[in-house]
Amino acid sequence: MSHLQTFKLTERDLRPGCREIQVEGELDLAVAVQLEEALERAAAECRQILIGLESCGFIDSTGIAAIVHAHKQANLQGGKVAVYAPSDQVLRVLSVTGLTNNGLVFDTVEEALSHH
C-alpha cells in the first residue's frame, strides 16, 4: 500500500468575495504551483481567501511560501488570507515557521470566516 496521496484542490465560493480552497494530499514542490495559481485566481476575484488544510497530510517550504506570498499580497490589497483546520503534522510545520503567531491559522472555517 502506497502512502502517497493524490493531490487535489477544490475551490468554491462560500459567499460573495470569499473563496475557499481545500487542499488534499501532499502540498510540496511538485504541486505548489497549482496552489499558487488557485490563490492568484482567487485574489483577483475575492477579498477573503480561506485555505482548508484538514485533508492535507504534508506541507513543505514551497507550500508554505505560496501561502505566505498570498497572505502578503492580500494584505497589500486590503484582503485577507487565512488557513484553517491543519492536521497535526501540518500544524507543527506552520508553528515552526511562525505562521501560527500572526493570525493566519484557525481551528475551524467558522473562526477563519469571522476573523476580518
Long-range contacts (C-beta under 8 A, 24 or more apart in sequence): 5-57, 7-31, 7-34, 9-34, 9-35, 9-38, 11-38, 11-41, 11-42, 13-46, 14-50, 14-109, 14-113, 17-46, 17-47, 17-48, 18-46, 18-47, 18-48, 18-49, 18-50, 18-113, 19-45, 19-46, 19-48, 19-49, 19-50, 20-49, 20-50, 20-51, 20-52, 20-109, 21-49, 21-50, 21-51, 21-52, 22-52, 22-54, 22-55, 23-51, 23-52, 23-53, 23-55, 23-56, 24-55, 24-56, 25-55, 25-56, 25-57, 26-56, 26-57, 26-58, 26-59, 27-53, 27-56, 27-58, 27-59, 27-60, 27-63, 28-58, 28-59, 28-60, 28-62, 28-63, 29-60, 29-62, 32-60, 32-62, 32-63, 32-65, 32-66, 35-63, 35-66, 35-67, 36-66, 36-69, 36-70, 39-66, 39-67, 39-69, 39-70, 39-81, 40-70, 43-70, 43-73, 43-74, 43-77, 43-79, 46-79, 47-74, 47-77, 47-78, 47-79, 47-80, 48-79, 48-80, 48-81, 48-82, 48-113, 48-116, 49-74, 49-79, 49-80, 49-81, 49-82, 50-81, 50-82, 50-83, 50-84, 50-109, 50-112, 50-113, 51-81, 51-82, 51-83, 51-84, 52-84, 52-85, 52-109, 53-83, 53-84, 53-85, 53-86, 53-87, 53-90, 54-84, 54-85, 54-86, 54-87, 55-87, 56-86, 56-87, 56-90, 57-87, 57-89, 57-90, 58-89, 58-90, 59-90, 59-93, 59-94, 60-93, 64-93, 64-94, 64-97, 64-99, 67-99, 67-104, 68-99, 71-104, 80-115, 80-116, 82-106, 82-112, 82-115, 83-112, 84-108, 84-109, 84-111, 84-112, 85-109
